[in-house]
Amino acid sequence: MNDTAAPLHTSARSADASRVTAWSLIKPYWVSEERWSAIGLLLLVIALNMAIVYINVRLNAWNREFYDALAAKNWNVFIHSMLEFSYLAFAYIFIVTTRIWFRQLLEIRWRTWLTTRFVERWLSDHAFYRIERDRLADNPDQRISDDLESLASTTLALSLDLLSTVVTLFSFVFILWHIAGALTFTVSGTVVTIPGYMVWAAALYALAGSFVIQRFGKPLVAINYQKQRVEANFRFFLVRVRENAEQIALYGGADAERKQARTIFQTIYDNWRGIMTYTKRLTIVNAVYGQLANIFPFFVAAPRYFSGAYPIGTLFQISDAFGTVSESFSWFINSFSTLAGWRATVNRLREFVRSIDEQHTREALSPATEHGGINRHLTDTQSLRTDRLVLALPDGTVLARVGEIGIDPGARVLVRGASGSGKSTLLRALAGLWPFGDGSIDIPVSAKLLFVPQVSYIPIGPLHAALAYPSQATAFTDDACRAALRMVKLDDYVDRLDEDAHWTRRLSPGEQQRLAFARVLLQKPDFVFLDEATSALDAPTERHVYEALLRELPGTAIVSVAHRDSLDVYHRDTILITREQVAAAA
C-alpha cells in the first residue's frame, strides 16, 4: 500500500535488508543514547576479567613455590604459600562474584534496549500484521523473547571470554616460553634447537583439536537453528489449545489435538536425535582431547625434567602454564557449541529483521500492486471517498471492483454481499491493511476511524483497561466506563472495572461484542466500521446497541457489514458488493 504520509522506497528497503549482518544487530546499542553507561559497564567488567587473569598468573607462580617447598620440606615457605593462596582465593571469589553481577546488569540493560527497539519496529507501520498475513517469518514472539536474550547474553559471554583468553594466552605464553626453555636434539648429526618448544607444542595440540572439532561439529549450527524453530512451534500449539480450550472441548477435539501434538512434537524428537548424534561425536572428541591434555604437558616436558634442567616445582608450573596456554589456544574448541547456538540465534534475528524491512517490498512485488496498488491519502475533506477502487488478491486476481464510494459525516451505510465477495477486504483497505488492488482512498486528515471486527481483541488485565483499548485506561473515567457498560446491557460488570482477568475467556461471545460497542461509545469516532459486529447478539440486544449508537453518536458515520435484514432500519444507504462490480443504492 502506498500512503502519501509514509512513502514507500522499495529499493532502499531492499538494500537495507540485504545488509543485515551480525554486526548490524550488535552495534546499535553501543552507539545509542545508552552508549556511555554501556561502555562504562563493559570496561568495568573487562577490568575485573583482567584482575582474574592477574590472579591466575600469581597462582601459576604459587605452584612452583608450593611444590618446591613440599619437595624441600621447607615448613616456613609452606606456611607462607598457604597464606598467599588464601589471599588469592578470597580475592578471586570476590572479583568473580562482582564480575558476574555487573555483567548480568549489562546483559539485562542491553536486552531491554534490544527488546524495546525490536518491539517498536515489529508494531510500527503494521509490520506485525503484514508478517503474519504474508508468512514472512515464523514465531516472532520467540525471536523477540528468547533470541534477543540469547544475543545479548551469549555475545557478551563469548566476546569477554575471548578477550580474557587472548590476554591469558599472551601472559602464559611469556611464562611458558621462559621457564620451559628450548629443546635441543640431534638429527643425523645436526643439532636442532627449538626455542619455547612447549609453546609450539601447545599451539599445535590446540590447532589439531580445533580442526577435528570443526569437522565433527559444523552441522550443529543448522540443527540449533531448527531446534529453536520447532520448539517455538510446539509452544505456539500449546498456547493455541489453551486459548481455545472451550471450543475444542465442545467439538470433542481432544483426540485430534492429541494427534497434532504428537505430530508436532515428533519434529522436536527428530531434531533432538540429530543433536544427540553430533553431541556424542563432539563429546568423544572433547573427552579425548581433554584427557590427553592432562598428560601431554608432562610427556613433552619430561625430557628436560629428567635431564635435570629444572626441579619438580617448575615442572608443575610448566604443566599449569601449558594447560592454560593450550586451553587458550583451544577457545574455539571449548566454545564451539555456544558458537553454534549463537550463530543460529543471529540467523533467526537476521531473518526477522529482513522480514520487517522487506514487508513493503513483498507488497510492491505482488502482481496485485504492480501498478501502484491501493493509494491511501490523507486529505482536508470532511468525507471519506474512494476513486476507481479495485480490490484484488495478492496473486493479482480481481476480487471486487468497488469504484467510487462517498461516506459523509453522520452517514448510515450498510455493506452487503455474498460471503467471499470482498466486504471485509474493503474494510481492510480502508484501514490501510490491504494494498492489493488499484485506485485510491481519501481519508479526512483530522478524522478518527474505528474498526470493530466480528471478534474483538480484548487484552488481559483490568476491565477498565480492556474497555478503554486501544486508548490508555486513564483516558476515560470510571463513571464514563460504567455509563458505557450500562448502555450496552453489561450492568453486571459496572462494579468490576478494577478486576484483573482474561476477559476473552470470562465473557461470552455476545458479551464480547457488547463490550466492543461500549468501546465505540467511549471512543466517539468520526467513522466507525462494524464488521458483523452483532452476529452473536439476539435481535432485541442488537436493536438496543444500535439505538444506543444512533442516539449517543449522531455525528458519527456508521458503516456496517452484515447479512441480517434486521439492520436495514438503522441505515439509510446500502452498498452491494459483488465479484467484479459494486452496486450502490439509496
C-alpha positions as CSV (number, residue, x, y, z in Angstrom):
1,M,0.0,0.0,0.0
2,N,1.2,3.5,-0.9
3,D,0.4,6.3,1.5
4,T,1.3,9.9,1.0
5,A,2.0,10.3,4.6
6,A,4.6,7.4,4.5
7,P,6.0,6.9,1.0
8,L,7.5,3.6,0.1
9,H,11.1,3.4,-1.0
10,T,11.3,-0.2,-2.2
11,S,14.9,-0.2,-3.4
12,A,16.2,1.4,-0.2
13,R,14.3,-1.0,2.0
14,S,15.5,-4.0,-0.1
15,A,19.1,-2.7,0.1
16,D,18.9,-2.3,3.8
17,A,17.5,-5.8,4.3
18,S,20.3,-7.4,2.2
19,R,22.9,-5.8,4.6
20,V,21.6,-7.4,7.8
21,T,24.7,-8.8,9.5
22,A,25.6,-10.0,13.0
23,W,27.5,-6.7,13.5
24,S,24.4,-4.7,12.4
25,L,22.4,-6.5,15.2
26,I,25.1,-5.9,17.8
27,K,26.4,-2.4,17.0
28,P,23.3,-0.2,17.5
29,Y,23.2,-0.4,21.3
30,W,26.8,0.6,21.6
31,V,26.3,3.8,19.7
32,S,22.9,4.5,21.1
33,E,21.8,7.0,23.8
34,E,22.9,4.5,26.4
35,R,26.4,4.0,25.0
36,W,28.3,5.8,27.8
37,S,26.8,3.8,30.6
38,A,27.1,0.6,28.5
39,I,30.7,1.2,27.7
40,G,31.4,2.1,31.3
41,L,29.9,-1.2,32.5
42,L,31.8,-3.1,29.8
43,L,35.1,-1.5,30.8
44,L,34.4,-2.4,34.4
45,V,33.7,-6.0,33.5
46,I,36.9,-6.1,31.4
47,A,38.9,-4.7,34.3
48,L,37.6,-7.4,36.6
49,N,38.4,-10.0,33.9
50,M,42.0,-8.7,33.8
51,A,42.2,-8.9,37.6
52,I,41.2,-12.6,37.3
53,V,43.9,-13.1,34.7
54,Y,46.4,-11.5,37.1
55,I,45.4,-13.8,39.9
56,N,45.8,-16.8,37.7
57,V,49.3,-15.6,36.8
58,R,50.1,-15.3,40.5
59,L,48.7,-18.8,41.2
60,N,50.9,-20.2,38.4
61,A,54.0,-18.8,40.2
62,W,52.5,-20.1,43.5
63,N,52.5,-23.6,42.0
64,R,56.3,-23.5,41.7
65,E,56.9,-22.2,45.2
66,F,54.4,-24.6,46.8
67,Y,55.7,-27.8,45.2
68,D,59.3,-26.8,45.7
69,A,58.6,-26.2,49.4
70,L,57.0,-29.7,49.6
71,A,60.0,-31.3,47.9
72,A,62.4,-29.5,50.1
73,K,60.2,-30.0,53.2
74,N,60.5,-26.3,53.9
75,W,57.9,-25.5,56.6
76,N,58.2,-21.7,56.6
77,V,57.8,-21.4,52.8
78,F,54.9,-23.9,53.0
79,I,53.1,-21.8,55.6
80,H,53.8,-18.6,53.5
81,S,52.4,-20.3,50.4
82,M,49.2,-21.4,52.2
83,L,48.6,-17.8,53.4
84,E,49.3,-16.4,50.0
85,F,46.8,-18.9,48.5
86,S,44.2,-17.8,51.0
87,Y,44.6,-14.1,50.0
88,L,44.4,-15.0,46.3
89,A,41.5,-17.3,46.7
90,F,39.4,-14.8,48.6
91,A,40.3,-12.1,46.1
92,Y,39.3,-14.4,43.3
93,I,35.9,-15.2,44.8
94,F,35.2,-11.6,45.4
95,I,36.2,-10.5,41.9
96,V,34.4,-13.4,40.1
97,T,31.2,-12.6,42.1
98,T,31.4,-8.9,41.3
99,R,32.2,-9.5,37.7
100,I,29.1,-11.8,37.2
101,W,26.8,-9.2,38.9
102,F,28.0,-6.3,36.7
103,R,27.9,-8.5,33.5
104,Q,24.4,-9.6,34.2
105,L,23.4,-5.9,34.8
106,L,24.9,-5.1,31.4
107,E,23.1,-8.1,29.8
108,I,19.7,-7.0,31.1
109,R,20.2,-3.4,30.1
110,W,21.3,-4.5,26.6
111,R,18.4,-6.9,26.3
112,T,15.9,-4.2,27.5
113,W,17.2,-1.8,24.8
114,L,17.0,-4.5,22.1
115,T,13.6,-5.7,23.1
116,T,12.2,-2.1,23.2
117,R,13.7,-1.4,19.7
118,F,12.5,-4.7,18.2
119,V,9.0,-4.4,19.6
120,E,8.7,-0.9,18.3
121,R,9.8,-2.0,14.8
122,W,7.5,-5.0,14.9
123,L,4.5,-3.0,15.9
124,S,5.2,0.0,13.7
125,D,3.5,0.5,10.4
126,H,1.5,-2.7,10.9
127,A,4.7,-4.8,10.4
128,F,3.3,-7.4,12.8
129,Y,0.2,-7.8,10.7
130,R,2.0,-8.0,7.3
131,I,4.5,-10.6,8.6
132,E,1.6,-12.8,9.7
133,R,-0.5,-12.1,6.6
134,D,2.3,-12.9,4.2
135,R,4.0,-15.5,6.4
136,L,7.4,-13.7,6.2
137,A,8.8,-15.2,9.5
138,D,7.6,-17.8,11.9
139,N,7.2,-17.2,15.7
140,P,8.2,-13.5,16.0
141,D,7.3,-13.8,19.7
142,Q,10.1,-16.4,20.2
143,R,12.6,-14.3,18.3
144,I,11.9,-11.2,20.4
145,S,11.7,-13.0,23.7
146,D,14.3,-15.8,23.5
147,D,16.6,-14.9,20.6
148,L,17.2,-11.3,21.8
149,E,18.0,-12.6,25.3
150,S,20.4,-15.1,23.8
151,L,22.0,-12.4,21.6
152,A,22.8,-10.1,24.5
153,S,24.0,-12.8,27.0
154,T,25.9,-15.0,24.6
155,T,27.5,-12.2,22.7
156,L,28.8,-10.7,25.9
157,A,29.9,-14.1,27.2
158,L,31.8,-15.0,24.0
159,S,33.4,-11.7,23.5
160,L,34.5,-11.2,27.1
161,D,35.7,-14.8,27.3
162,L,37.7,-14.3,24.1
163,L,39.3,-11.1,25.4
164,S,40.3,-12.8,28.6
165,T,41.5,-15.8,26.7
166,V,43.8,-13.6,24.5
167,V,45.2,-11.7,27.5
168,T,45.7,-15.0,29.4
169,L,47.3,-16.5,26.3
170,F,49.9,-13.8,26.0
171,S,50.6,-13.8,29.8
172,F,51.2,-17.5,30.0
173,V,53.0,-17.8,26.7
174,F,55.6,-15.4,28.1
175,I,55.8,-17.5,31.3
176,L,55.9,-20.9,29.4
177,W,58.5,-19.6,26.9
178,H,60.9,-18.6,29.6
179,I,60.5,-21.4,32.2
180,A,60.3,-24.3,29.8
181,G,63.3,-23.1,27.8
182,A,64.5,-24.6,24.5
183,L,64.5,-28.2,23.4
184,T,67.8,-29.3,21.8
185,F,68.3,-32.6,20.0
186,T,70.3,-34.1,17.2
187,V,69.0,-35.3,13.8
188,S,71.6,-37.0,11.5
189,G,74.4,-35.3,13.2
190,T,72.8,-31.9,13.1
191,V,71.9,-30.1,16.3
192,V,68.4,-28.7,16.3
193,T,67.2,-26.2,18.9
194,I,63.5,-25.2,19.2
195,P,63.2,-22.2,21.5
196,G,60.0,-22.1,23.5
197,Y,59.1,-25.6,22.3
198,M,56.4,-26.0,24.9
199,V,54.5,-23.1,23.4
200,W,54.7,-24.6,19.9
201,A,53.6,-27.9,21.3
202,A,50.5,-26.3,23.0
203,A,49.6,-24.4,19.8
204,L,49.9,-27.5,17.5
205,Y,47.9,-29.6,20.0
206,A,45.1,-27.0,20.1
207,L,45.1,-26.4,16.3
208,A,44.8,-30.1,15.7
209,G,41.9,-30.3,18.2
210,S,40.2,-27.3,16.6
211,F,40.4,-28.8,13.1
212,V,38.8,-32.1,14.3
213,I,36.0,-30.2,16.3
214,Q,35.2,-28.1,13.3
215,R,34.9,-31.2,11.1
216,F,32.6,-33.0,13.6
217,G,30.6,-30.1,14.9
218,K,29.8,-27.9,11.9
219,P,26.2,-29.4,11.4
220,L,25.3,-28.2,14.9
221,V,24.6,-24.6,13.6
222,A,21.8,-25.7,11.3
223,I,20.5,-28.2,13.9
224,N,20.4,-25.5,16.6
225,Y,18.5,-23.2,14.2
226,Q,16.0,-25.9,13.5
227,K,15.7,-26.6,17.3
228,Q,14.7,-23.1,18.1
229,R,12.0,-23.1,15.3
230,V,10.4,-26.5,16.2
231,E,10.4,-25.7,20.0
232,A,8.7,-22.4,19.2
233,N,6.1,-24.1,17.0
234,F,5.3,-26.6,19.8
235,R,4.9,-23.8,22.4
236,F,2.6,-21.9,20.0
237,F,0.5,-25.0,19.5
238,L,0.1,-25.5,23.3
239,V,-0.9,-21.8,23.7
240,R,-3.5,-22.2,20.9
241,V,-5.0,-25.2,22.7
242,R,-5.1,-23.2,26.0
243,E,-6.6,-20.2,24.3
244,N,-9.3,-22.2,22.5
245,A,-10.0,-24.8,25.3
246,E,-13.8,-24.4,25.3
247,Q,-14.2,-24.6,21.5
248,I,-12.0,-27.7,21.4
249,A,-13.9,-29.3,24.2
250,L,-17.3,-28.5,22.6
251,Y,-16.1,-30.1,19.4
252,G,-14.8,-33.1,21.2
253,G,-11.5,-32.4,19.6
254,A,-9.1,-33.6,22.3
255,D,-8.1,-36.7,20.3
256,A,-7.4,-34.5,17.2
257,E,-5.3,-32.2,19.3
258,R,-3.5,-35.1,20.9
259,K,-2.6,-36.4,17.5
260,Q,-1.5,-33.0,16.4
261,A,0.6,-32.6,19.5
262,R,2.4,-35.9,18.8
263,T,3.0,-34.9,15.2
264,I,4.5,-31.5,16.1
265,F,6.5,-33.0,19.0
266,Q,7.9,-35.6,16.6
267,T,9.8,-32.8,14.9
268,I,11.3,-31.9,18.2
269,Y,12.2,-35.5,18.8
270,D,13.8,-36.0,15.4
271,N,15.7,-32.7,15.8
272,W,16.9,-33.8,19.2
273,R,18.1,-37.1,17.9
274,G,20.3,-35.1,15.4
275,I,21.6,-33.1,18.3
276,M,22.3,-36.3,20.2
277,T,24.3,-37.7,17.3
278,Y,26.5,-34.7,16.8
279,T,26.8,-34.0,20.6
280,K,28.0,-37.6,21.0
281,R,30.7,-37.0,18.4
282,L,31.7,-33.7,20.0
283,T,31.8,-35.3,23.4
284,I,34.1,-38.1,22.3
285,V,36.4,-35.7,20.6
286,N,36.4,-33.2,23.6
287,A,36.9,-36.1,26.1
288,V,39.8,-37.5,24.2
289,Y,41.3,-34.0,23.8
290,G,40.8,-33.2,27.5
291,Q,42.2,-36.4,28.8
292,L,45.3,-36.2,26.6
293,A,45.7,-32.6,27.8
294,N,46.3,-33.9,31.4
295,I,49.3,-35.9,30.5
296,F,50.6,-34.3,27.3
297,P,52.5,-31.4,29.0
298,F,54.3,-33.9,31.3
299,F,55.2,-36.0,28.3
300,V,56.5,-33.1,26.4
301,A,58.4,-31.6,29.4
302,A,59.8,-34.9,30.6
303,P,63.0,-35.0,28.6
304,R,64.3,-31.7,30.1
305,Y,63.0,-32.6,33.6
306,F,64.8,-35.9,33.6
307,S,67.9,-34.3,32.3
308,G,67.9,-32.1,35.5
309,A,67.0,-28.9,33.7
310,Y,64.5,-27.8,36.4
311,P,63.1,-29.1,39.8
312,I,59.7,-30.6,40.3
313,G,58.1,-27.3,41.3
314,T,59.0,-25.8,37.9
315,L,57.6,-29.0,36.3
316,F,54.2,-28.4,37.9
317,Q,54.4,-24.7,37.0
318,I,55.2,-25.7,33.4
319,S,52.3,-28.1,33.4
320,D,49.9,-25.5,34.7
321,A,51.2,-22.9,32.2
322,F,51.0,-25.4,29.4
323,G,47.4,-26.3,30.3
324,T,46.4,-22.6,30.4
325,V,48.1,-21.9,27.0
326,S,46.6,-25.0,25.5
327,E,43.2,-24.1,26.8
328,S,43.6,-20.5,25.5
329,F,44.5,-21.9,22.0
330,S,41.5,-24.2,22.4
331,W,39.0,-21.4,22.8
332,F,37.3,-22.4,19.6
333,I,37.0,-26.0,20.8
334,N,35.6,-25.1,24.2
335,S,33.2,-22.6,22.8
336,F,32.1,-24.5,19.7
337,S,28.6,-25.5,21.0
338,T,28.0,-22.0,22.3
339,L,29.1,-20.5,19.0
340,A,26.8,-22.8,17.1
341,G,23.9,-21.7,19.2
342,W,24.9,-18.1,18.9
343,R,25.1,-18.4,15.1
344,A,21.7,-20.0,14.9
345,T,20.3,-17.1,17.1
346,V,21.9,-14.5,14.8
347,N,20.5,-16.2,11.7
348,R,17.0,-16.1,13.1
349,L,17.2,-12.5,14.1
350,R,18.7,-11.6,10.7
351,E,15.7,-13.3,9.1
352,F,13.3,-11.5,11.4
353,V,14.9,-8.1,10.6
354,R,14.7,-8.8,6.9
355,S,11.0,-9.7,7.2
356,I,10.3,-6.3,8.8
357,D,12.4,-4.4,6.3
358,E,11.1,-6.3,3.3
359,Q,7.4,-6.3,4.2
360,H,6.6,-3.4,1.8
361,T,9.0,-4.9,-0.8
362,R,6.9,-8.1,-0.9
363,E,3.7,-6.0,-1.4
364,A,5.4,-3.9,-4.1
365,L,6.4,-7.1,-6.0
366,S,2.9,-8.6,-5.8
367,P,1.1,-8.8,-9.2
368,A,-1.8,-7.0,-7.4
369,T,0.3,-3.9,-6.8
370,E,2.4,-3.8,-9.9
371,H,0.6,-0.6,-11.0
372,G,1.0,1.1,-7.6
373,G,-1.6,-0.8,-5.6
374,I,-4.2,1.0,-3.5
375,N,-3.2,4.5,-2.6
376,R,-4.4,5.8,0.7
377,H,-4.3,9.6,1.0
378,L,-5.0,12.0,3.9
379,T,-7.0,15.0,2.7
380,D,-8.6,18.1,4.1
381,T,-12.1,17.0,3.1
382,Q,-14.8,16.0,5.6
383,S,-15.9,12.9,3.7
384,L,-14.2,9.5,3.2
385,R,-14.1,8.7,-0.5
386,T,-12.8,6.1,-2.9
387,D,-11.9,6.6,-6.5
388,R,-11.7,3.7,-9.1
389,L,-11.1,1.3,-6.2
390,V,-10.4,-2.3,-7.1
391,L,-9.8,-5.0,-4.6
392,A,-7.6,-7.9,-5.6
393,L,-5.9,-10.9,-4.1
394,P,-2.1,-10.9,-3.7
395,D,-1.8,-13.0,-6.9
396,G,-3.5,-10.3,-8.9
397,T,-6.9,-11.9,-9.2
398,V,-9.6,-9.2,-9.0
399,L,-11.9,-9.7,-6.0
400,A,-14.3,-6.7,-6.5
401,R,-14.5,-3.5,-8.4
402,V,-15.7,-1.1,-5.8
403,G,-15.4,2.1,-7.9
404,E,-16.5,5.4,-6.2
405,I,-17.9,5.5,-2.7
406,G,-18.6,8.5,-0.6
407,I,-19.2,8.4,3.1
408,D,-20.2,11.7,4.7
409,P,-20.1,12.6,8.4
410,G,-23.2,11.2,10.1
411,A,-23.9,8.7,7.3
412,R,-25.5,5.3,7.9
413,V,-24.3,2.8,5.4
414,L,-24.9,-0.9,5.2
415,V,-22.5,-3.0,3.2
416,R,-24.0,-6.2,1.8
417,G,-22.7,-9.0,-0.4
418,A,-22.3,-12.7,-0.6
419,S,-19.6,-14.4,1.5
420,G,-16.2,-14.0,-0.1
421,S,-17.2,-11.1,-2.2
422,G,-14.8,-8.7,-0.5
423,K,-16.8,-6.9,2.2
424,S,-14.2,-7.4,5.0
425,T,-11.4,-6.8,2.5
426,L,-13.0,-3.4,1.7
427,L,-12.7,-2.5,5.4
428,R,-9.1,-3.7,5.5
429,A,-8.3,-1.5,2.5
430,L,-10.0,1.5,4.2
431,A,-7.9,0.7,7.4
432,G,-4.7,0.7,5.3
433,L,-4.1,-3.1,5.8
434,W,-4.8,-4.3,2.3
435,P,-2.7,-2.8,-0.5
436,F,-3.6,-5.3,-3.2
437,G,-5.6,-3.8,-6.0
438,D,-5.9,-0.4,-7.6
439,G,-7.4,3.0,-7.1
440,S,-7.3,5.5,-4.2
441,I,-8.9,6.1,-0.9
442,D,-9.2,9.6,0.6
443,I,-9.3,9.8,4.4
444,P,-10.1,13.1,6.2
445,V,-6.9,14.0,7.9
446,S,-8.4,15.0,11.2
447,A,-10.9,12.1,11.3
448,K,-10.8,9.4,13.9
449,L,-11.6,6.0,12.4
450,L,-12.5,2.9,14.5
451,F,-12.8,-0.6,13.1
452,V,-14.7,-3.2,15.0
453,P,-14.2,-6.8,13.8
454,Q,-16.6,-9.7,14.4
455,V,-14.3,-11.0,17.2
456,S,-12.7,-8.1,19.0
457,Y,-9.3,-8.3,20.7
458,I,-9.6,-7.9,24.5
459,P,-6.3,-7.6,26.4
460,I,-5.7,-9.4,29.6
461,G,-5.8,-7.1,32.6
462,P,-8.3,-4.8,34.4
463,L,-11.7,-4.5,32.8
464,H,-11.2,-0.7,32.7
465,A,-8.1,-1.1,30.5
466,A,-9.9,-3.7,28.3
467,L,-12.8,-1.4,27.8
468,A,-10.6,1.7,27.0
469,Y,-8.5,-0.2,24.4
470,P,-6.8,0.9,22.3
471,S,-6.6,4.1,24.4
472,Q,-4.9,4.1,27.8
473,A,-7.1,3.3,30.8
474,T,-6.6,6.8,32.1
475,A,-8.3,8.3,29.0
476,F,-11.7,7.5,30.4
477,T,-13.1,8.0,33.9
478,D,-14.8,5.2,35.9
479,D,-18.1,6.9,35.6
480,A,-17.8,7.1,31.8
481,C,-16.9,3.4,31.6
482,R,-19.8,2.5,33.9
483,A,-22.2,4.5,31.7
484,A,-21.0,2.9,28.5
485,L,-21.4,-0.6,30.1
486,R,-25.0,0.2,31.1
487,M,-25.8,1.4,27.6
488,V,-24.9,-1.9,26.1
489,K,-26.6,-4.0,28.9
490,L,-23.5,-5.1,30.7
491,D,-24.7,-3.9,34.1
492,D,-23.3,-6.9,35.9
493,Y,-19.8,-5.6,35.2
494,V,-20.1,-1.9,36.2
495,D,-18.6,-2.6,39.6
496,R,-15.8,-4.8,38.3
497,L,-13.7,-2.2,36.5
498,D,-10.6,-2.9,38.6
499,E,-10.9,-6.7,38.3
500,D,-8.0,-8.3,36.6
501,A,-8.9,-11.2,34.3
502,H,-8.6,-13.0,31.0
503,W,-11.7,-11.3,29.6
504,T,-11.8,-13.3,26.4
505,R,-12.4,-16.4,28.5
506,R,-14.6,-14.7,31.1
507,L,-17.1,-13.1,28.7
508,S,-19.4,-14.9,26.3
509,P,-19.2,-14.1,22.6
510,G,-22.3,-11.9,22.9
511,E,-20.8,-10.0,25.9
512,Q,-17.6,-9.5,24.0
513,Q,-19.5,-7.9,21.1
514,R,-21.4,-5.7,23.5
515,L,-18.1,-4.7,25.1
516,A,-16.9,-3.7,21.7
517,F,-19.9,-1.4,21.3
518,A,-19.2,0.1,24.7
519,R,-15.7,1.0,23.4
520,V,-17.3,2.7,20.4
521,L,-19.4,4.8,22.8
522,L,-16.3,5.8,24.8
523,Q,-14.1,6.5,21.8
524,K,-16.7,8.6,19.9
525,P,-15.0,8.1,16.5
526,D,-15.9,10.2,13.4
527,F,-16.2,7.0,11.3
528,V,-16.9,3.5,12.8
529,F,-16.9,0.4,10.7
530,L,-18.7,-2.6,12.1
531,D,-17.8,-6.0,10.5
532,E,-20.5,-8.5,11.5
533,A,-20.2,-6.9,15.0
534,T,-23.6,-8.2,16.2
535,S,-23.5,-11.7,14.8
536,A,-23.6,-13.2,18.4
537,L,-26.4,-10.9,19.6
538,D,-30.1,-11.7,19.7
539,A,-32.5,-9.3,17.9
540,P,-33.6,-7.3,20.9
541,T,-30.0,-6.8,22.1
542,E,-28.9,-5.9,18.6
543,R,-31.6,-3.3,18.4
544,H,-30.6,-1.9,21.8
545,V,-26.9,-1.4,20.9
546,Y,-27.6,0.1,17.5
547,E,-30.2,2.5,19.0
548,A,-27.5,3.5,21.6
549,L,-25.0,4.3,18.8
550,L,-27.6,6.3,16.9
551,R,-28.6,8.2,20.0
552,E,-25.2,8.9,21.5
553,L,-23.2,9.4,18.3
554,P,-25.4,11.4,15.9
555,G,-22.4,12.9,14.1
556,T,-20.5,9.6,13.6
557,A,-20.6,7.9,10.2
558,I,-21.7,4.3,10.9
559,V,-20.7,1.7,8.2
560,S,-21.9,-1.9,8.9
561,V,-21.0,-5.1,7.1
562,A,-23.8,-7.6,7.8
563,H,-26.1,-10.2,6.3
564,R,-29.1,-9.6,8.6
565,D,-32.1,-7.8,7.2
566,S,-32.9,-6.5,10.7
567,L,-30.1,-3.9,10.3
568,D,-31.8,-2.2,7.3
569,V,-33.8,0.0,9.6
570,Y,-30.6,1.6,11.1
571,H,-29.0,2.6,7.8
572,R,-30.0,5.0,5.1
573,D,-27.7,3.8,2.3
574,T,-26.7,0.4,1.1
575,I,-23.5,-0.7,-0.8
576,L,-23.9,-4.0,-2.5
577,I,-20.6,-5.7,-3.3
578,T,-20.3,-8.5,-5.8
579,R,-17.4,-10.1,-7.6
580,E,-16.1,-7.7,-10.2
581,Q,-18.6,-5.0,-9.5
582,V,-20.4,-2.9,-6.9
583,A,-23.9,-1.6,-6.8
584,A,-24.9,1.4,-4.7
585,A,-28.5,2.3,-3.8
586,A,-30.0,5.0,-1.6
